[in-house]
Amino acid sequence: MASKVAFLFPGQGSQTVGMGKALWETSAKAREIFERADAALGEKLSSLCFEGPEEALKLTANTQPAILVTSVAAHAVFAERFGQAPAFFAGHSLGEWSALVAAGAISLEDAVRAVRLRGTFMQEAVPEGKGAMAAILGLPADEVRVACEGAAQGEVVSPANYNSPEQTVIAGTAEAVGRAVEACKAAGAKRAVFLPVSAPFHCALMEPVKPRLAGVLAEIEVKAPQAPIVTNVEAKPNADPTRVAELLVEQVVAPVRWVECVQAMANEGVDHMVELGPGKVLSGLVRRIAKDVTVSNVEDPASLEKTLEVLTGS
């Protein structure tokens, strides 16, 4: 029986210098995607992806378009060979934008310009050093939430990413995140790791981003996606183009419900998920969430061939 496939797109944190270069060197389709993104931004984003410098690539305003274009290129190369539409698209945070481009809902040019602004707005919302994010490992999400509520003390700290049953990322002011980390450890967390991020994403501190991003999205044409997008905010499929902007705006302050997104697709009969873009972070998370789902990734020619072999037997 043929697999029911979903396409997944990674978010911020998966960037590495050199990402997408092997696809660019071996595929005219990938080169076209990078060239279109370069033209849309009026700069060589492709050079930043392929050569760095790493410090520039780490800046949120650069990271977001860089991951998006690399992910869309991986999708273009894979889709050309695979030849089948997925049952669902889904992306983690920024990856939801990549999913919308891959699904034909938003143009690459509009998306790459919009996520450059999204990254800038996020960076400007909180002064550097005032916010923080930390991954809490080995503590149930409900207990992490309770720890955050007790640690807030009038400041902001809350779950930002429900990544897997064993991993919840929290975000907020640096002091409140520090208190929440200690509370999570006291409650039995196995580990707590502060993340090297430039802003505290997916929490109330991002509220100033919403009207600015809404203004950008108001100027973008959104079409019906090729297949439903399982959104971070609702953890259920959306195929209504009129709801895309509101969901993307709400996403900047709402937690990424990744566990529920994966479970929703698995419950709909998806038995193979393909991660398209740099790294294998989502692949690892899916294996922890839905153990019966087969996972593949496409980030370079070798992983492309391996994934096609698994899916098509050729």
N, C-alpha and C positions, 0 to 999 in steps of 0.2 A: 504494500500500500504506500502511495506517495506521501512524503512528509508534509505536514502543515507548518509553514515556515514564518517566522517573524524576523524583521530586520531591526537591529539595535544600534544606537549611536552613542559614543562615549561623551562625557562631559569634561569640564576643566580638571586638570590634574593628570591627564593622559599625554600631555605634550612632551615631546623630546626632540632635540635638534636632529634633523635628518628625516623626520617623519614625512612620508609621502614621496620621498625622492626616488625610491626604487620603482614605484608605480609610474612616476613621471618619466623615468628613463625608458620604461618598457611599454607604455601605453599611450597612444595618441589621444584616447578618451580622457585619460588623467591629465595630460598636458593641456588639453582644451579647458578643463575645469580650472586648473591653476591660472591659466592665462586670462580667463574671464574674470576671476577674482582679482587678479593684479590690476586689470583694466578698471574694474568697478571701484577699487580703492585708490587708484592713481599712484600705486607704489608696488614694489616687488615683494609682496607677501610671500611668494614662493621662495625667494632667497632666504627670508627669515626662517621659514619652515625647514629648508634644506641645510642651511649653513649657520643659523643663529645670528648674533650671539645669544647664548642661553639667557642672559639677564634680560635682554629685550623680549625674548619669547615668553618669559615668565610674567611680563606686564599684562594685566587682565585685558586691556584694550587690544593687545596683540594676540594673546592666547586664544581668545574666543573666536575671532575670524580664522586663525591658523588651524585650530582643531576642526572647525566647521568645513573649511575647504578640503582638508585632508580626508575627512570622513565622507564628504560628498564625492570626492574623486574615487575613493575605495568603493563606494556604492556604484558609481557609474561603470567602473571596470568590471565589477562583479555582476551587475544586472545585465550588462551586455552579453556576458557568457552564460549566465544562469537562465535568462530568458523567461522567468516567471515572476509575477507580482506576488508579494508576500500577503499573508492573511492580515498582518498588522505591522505598523511601524511604531517604534518607541525610542525615546532617547532620555538620557539622564541629564537633567538640568539643561545646560547649553545644547546637549544632544537632541533635545526636542526640536530645536531649530533645524539641525541637520536632517532630522526625520521629515520635517515639513518640506524641506527642499527636495529630498529624495522622493517624496510622495507627490511632488508636482504642485504643492499647495502654495509655495512661495518661491519666487525666482532666486537663483543663486546670488545675483547682483544685489537684490533688495536685502537678502538675508545677511550677506557678508558686511554690507554697510550698517545694517541695523545692529548686528552683534558687536561691531566695533564701538558703536555708541552705547550699547547695553553695558559693555565692559567699562567704558569711561564713566558712565553714570554710577555704576556700582562702586568704582574706586572713589569717586567724589562724594558718595553718600556718607562715608565714615572715614575720618582722618586716619592715616596709616599708624598702626600701633594701638589704636583705640578699640579695635575689634579682634576677635579670635575665633578659631574653629578647632574642635578636637574630636577625634574618633574614639568612641567608647566601645571596648571589645569585651564580649562575654557577659553582658548584663542585659536582661530583657528590656525591650523598648519601653514598656510601661514603667519600669523602675527608673530608667533614664529620665523619662518625662517627669516623674515625681521628684527626682533629685534636682532637676532644673528648676522646678517650681519653688523648691525650698531654698535654692541658692540664689535666686534672682534678687531678692532684697531691694526691690524698686528699680533694678536694672533689667536689661534684656538678656535672657539665655533660654534657648529652647531647642528641641530636636530639629535639625535642618535636613538630614538625609537618613531615611530608613533604608539602609543599604542591604542588609541581610539580617536573618534572625539573630546573629551574633554581633552585628556592627551597626551602631547608630552614631551619626555625626551630629554634634551640637554646635551652635553658633550664638554669638552675642557680644556684649562688651567683654574686653579682656579680663577684667576683674571677676565678673559674674561667671564666665566660662571657667576660670581658675577655681572658683568655689564649687562649681558643679562637678568638675573633674574630681576634686577631693571627696565630694559627696558620693559620686559614683564608685570610687575606689572603696569607700567605707561600706557601701552597699554590696560589695562583692565583685565589682568589675575586675576582669583579669588584667586588662591593660587600658591605659588612656594615652593617646598620642596626639600632641598638638600638631596641627597641619600647617605647612608653610604656604599660607594663602595671604593675598594682599587685602582682602576684605571679608567680612563675615556674611556669607551668602545665605539666602533662604531663611531670614529671620526679620523681625519687625524693624531692625535698623536699616533695612533696604526700602522702607516705605517711601522715602523721597524719590526713588527710582521710578515708581509706578506712573505718575503723571507724565514724566519725561518720556518713558518708553511708550506710553499710550499715544503720545503725540507722534512719535516716529511710526508706530504701527498704523495710525490713521491714514498715512500717506502710501501704504503698501497694499497692492492688490493681493487678495487671498482667494485661491480657487479651491474647489472640492479636492481632497486628497485622493490619490489612486487607491488607497486602502485606509481604513481608520487608523488614527494616531491614538495610542494609549497614553493619556496625558499624566504628567507628574502630579497635578493638582487634584484630579478626581480619581486617578488609577482605574479609569475605564475608557473604552474607545470613543473617540469623537471623529465624526466625518462631516460635521457642519462647519462650513467655512466662516460663517458669521460669528462663531464662538472662539475662533483661533486667537484673535487679538486679546480678548478678555482673559483667556486661560494663560497666555504668555505673560501678561502683565501681572496676574495674581501669582504666577510661579515664582517671581523674584522674592516674595516674602513668605510663601507657603513652603512647607517641607516637601522634599522629593520622596514620594511614596513608592520607592522602587520595589520593595518586597511585594506590595499589593499589585503593582503593574505587571510584574513577572507572573504572579499567581493568576491574575486575570487572564493573561494570554494562555497559560497552561490549562486553565479551566475551560477555555474555548477550544481546546484540542490541539494547540500548538505543541509540536514535539521536537522542533529543531529551531534554535535561535542563532542567528549569525550576527556577530558584532563587526561593524564596519567602521574602520578608523584606527587611529593610533592606540596601541596597547591592547591588553586583555583584561582590564579591570572588570568590565561588565560580565565577561565570560566566567570569571571566578565567582562573582556574586550570584549569577544564575545557578551555578552548580550547588551553591549553598541553599538556595531558595526552592528550586524545583529539580530534585535529583533525577527525575525520570526524563528530563528534557536534554536532548543532545545539543552541545554548544560548539560552534566554530567561530573563527575570526578571520577577517581579511584586512591586512595592513601592508602587505608587500606581495610580490609575485609568488613566493613559495607558499604563503598561507592561502593565497587565492586558489592555487592548484589543489592544495590539500582539501579545502572546503568544497570545491566543485566535485572532487573525487568522492567525498563523503555523501554529498547530496545527490549526485547523478550517477555515481558508480563508473565515471569515466574521467 
